[in-house]
Amino acid sequence: MTDTAEARRFYAALLASRAGSADPRIEQAFATVPRENFLGPGPWPVVAGQGTVMTPSADPAYIYRNALVALDADKGINNGEPLLHAMWMAKAAPRPGGTVCHIGAGTGYYTALLSLLVSPGGIVTALEIEPELAARAARNLVAYPGVKLVHGDAVTFDLPQSDLVYVNAGIAAPPPGWLAALAPGGRLVFPWRPTENVAFAVLVTRTDAGLACEAFMRAWFIPCAGAAEAGDAALLPTRETAAKIRSLWPKADREPDGSAVAVFEHVWFSSQALP
């Protein structure tokens, strides 16, 4: 058996380095939270192409690598790519004492990491719509202070005011309630999937001038129930135009203009940067 703590520390160091993180707390968080506690009993199915490969044994060293571990292969639900989350956390910058909403918590692994990044004094509200995953997350997160697990639909749930809304399910456009929940300076990070050909991670930041946004990397997640369809969108982006987004506007605040890249029922994306 490999020394699990040593494997976890090496994994954390690799993730932090590859993510280009300037925050040493991200490496510390990945080195602290036991990933195996959120996967169920091993051996574990590691996603490989269109299928899975079982780890040779229940030695946790096998899952301390940048690999997806299936949670529900039939539904395409997995534990997430650790490097992607390290990069998102570095970009979204959770801070001690902050308030976070984690949408699509799964079994709670990344919720636990977020809770450490807002400690001391932070609060994480974790939402999971799948009942079995929500039940597992509730058990897994008992040891993490400041975490509240909600089994429910994040699209209709009344989110508390948040410094960070961290979304782990693909959406066509953010619901207005998510934007309204952002505190001054608050950030929303989500996988944007308005069409089959567009799959970006987007960071939205509330400023005094409005909602600045940036498509900062490629990302793909399973669809978010209730928010994955573009519906009667007036304008859908191409991959090229989607990369040019610079601001996001609720239609209630401003009608789309010639800078519009994508226009949905309640919100639209602009290529024009905020002043």
N, C-alpha and C positions, 0 to 999 in steps of 0.2 A: 504494500500500500504506500502511495506517495503521501508525504506530509501535506495535508489539505490546506492548512493555513499558509504554507510556503507557496503552494500552487496558486492560491487565491491572491497573494501579494504580488506574484509575478504577473498574473493576469491583469491585475489592477494597474500595475506600472506600464504594461504594454498598452492598455486601453488609453490611459491618460496621455501617454507619449504620442500615440497615433492620433488622438483627438486634438492635439495641440493645446491642451488645457493649461491655462496659467493659474488655475485654482487648485492648490494641493489637496483641498477637501474632497475633490472628485475622486482622485486616486485613493484617498483614505476610505471613502464610502464604499467603493468597489472592493477594497481589501477587507472590509469589515463585515459586509452582509453575506451570509452563506447562501449562494445561489441554489444549492441542492435542497434547501429547506422549502423552496417554492416550486419544486418540480415533481414532488411525490417520490415514492420509492424507486430506486434504480434497479436494474439498468434503465437508461433513458434513450428515447428515440430522437436522434439528431437529424435534422432536416438536411437532405442531400439531393439537390436537383428536384425532381418531382416526387421523390419518395423519402424514406428515412432509413438510417442505419443505427442499429442498437449499439450503445457503448458495450465494450467487452464485459464489464462488470459494474457494480454499484460504487466503484471508486469515484468520489467526486472530482478527482483530478481530470477526468475525461470531459467534464463540462466547464472547466475553466479555460475557455478559448472563445474566440469570436465565432460562435456557432449558434444557430437557432435550435431550440429544443421543443419538440411538438408537445402541446398540451391537449389538443383535440384535433387530431389529424383529419378527421372527417370534415370538420368545419374550417380547416386551414388556420387554426389558432395555435400560435406558438409563443414561447417565452420572450421573443424579441431578440434583436441583434445587439449585443452589448456595446460594440463600438459605435453604432448609430446613436444609442442613448447617451454614451459618454460625450459624443459630439453635440447632441442636443442640449445636454445639461451645461456644457461649457458655453454654448451660445445663449441659452436662456437665463443663465446665471442665477439660480435660486440662492437666496441669501438668508442668513440666520434671522429668526424672528418673522420670516415671511409666511404668507398664506398661499397655499397651492391647491388647485383642483386638478386631480389626475383622472382623466376621462379614458376609460378602457384599461382598467387596472389589472385585468387578468387575475393571476394568483398573487399579485402584490409585490413582486421582486423590485420593480422600478419605483413603486410607491415607497418601499422601505428605504431605498437609496435617496429619494427626494426628502423623506422625513429627516434623514441625517443631515442633508444639505441645508435645511431650514432650522436645524437645532442649534442653539437652544431657543425655546419659545415659539417655534413655528407650528403651523397647523396644516395638515394635508387632508383634504376631503377626496376620497378615492371612490370613483363610480364604476360599477361593472354591471352590465345588463344580463350576462349569462348567469343563471342562478347557481350552477355548480361551481363556476369559477369564483363568484362572489362569496360563496360559503367557504371555499378554500382560502381565499384572501383574508377573510375575517379571522380565521384561525391563525394564519401565518403572520398577521400583523399585530397580534396581541402584544408582543414584546416591544413594539415601536411606539414611543410616546407621541401624542399629538395627532394620531391618525384616526380618522373616522371613515369607516367603510359603508357605502350606500349601495344596496342592490336596487338599481333603477335605470331609467332612461335619461341619459345626460342631456338629450335634446330638449326634453320638457322639464327637467329638474331645474329648480330655482337656485342657480349657483351663488354661493356667497361671494362678496367682494374679494378679489384675488389679486395677488402680486404676480402670479403665474398660473395660467391655464395650460396644462400639458396634455395633449390629445394623442392617443394611440389607436386611432381608427380613421380610415380615410374618409374625407368629406369633400363635397363639391363646393360648398361655401360655408363659412361659419354662421351658425344661428345668431340672430341679434342678441339673444340673452347672454351668449358667451362674451360678446363684445361689451355689453353693458356691465358685466361683472368685473371688468378690468379696472383696478385701482389706478390712480395717477402714476404713470411710469410702469404700469403693469404690462406683462408680456403674454402673448398667446402663441404657442408653437403647435403646429398641426401638419398632418400629411394632406396635401392638396391634390385631389384626384377628380377634377371636373370632367375629364374625358379619359378614354382608355390610353391615350398617347401622352398625357400629362401626369407626372407624378413627382411633385416637389415637396420638400419640407419648407414651410413658410413660418417666419417669425414676424409677428405683429406687435408693435409697441405703442402704447397710448402716450402721446405727447400733448403739450399745450395746444399744438396746432392741429391735432387729429391723430389718425392711426397710421403710423409709418409701417411699411411691410417690406419684406425681402424674401425671395426664394433662394435659399442658401445651399441646398444640396438635393440630390435625387433621393426619393424615399417612397416606399410602397408599404401599405398596411391593408388589412382586411377592411371592408366597408363598415362605416358607422351606421347603425340602424337609424333610419329617420333623417339622415343628413348626407347620404352618399349619392343621391340622384340629383342631377342638375335641373330636372323639371323643365319648366318653360323658360329656360334661360334665354335672354335676348341676345347675348353674345358669349360665345365660348372661345377660350384661348387656344392657340397652337402652342407647341412646345417652345417655340422661339419667343412668342409674345408673352407667354406665362413667365419666362425668366426675367422679363423687364418690369414686373410690378414694383411699385415704390410706395403706394398708399392704398388704403382700403376705406371705403365710405359707406355708411348706412344710407340708403336712399332717403330716409327721413331727414337726414342732415344735408344731403347734397345730391342733386340729380346727376346721372351720368353725362359726361361731356365727351369731347373729341379725344381725350386721353384714355378713355375706357379700353381696357384689355379684356375684361370679362364682366358680364352684367347678369345678376341673378335676381330672384324675386325681391329680396330685402337689402342686398349689398352689392357693391361693385368694386372692382379692382382697377386702379389707375396706374399708368406709366409715369405720372407726374409726381415728383418728390414733394414732400411737404416743405413749406418755407422755413 
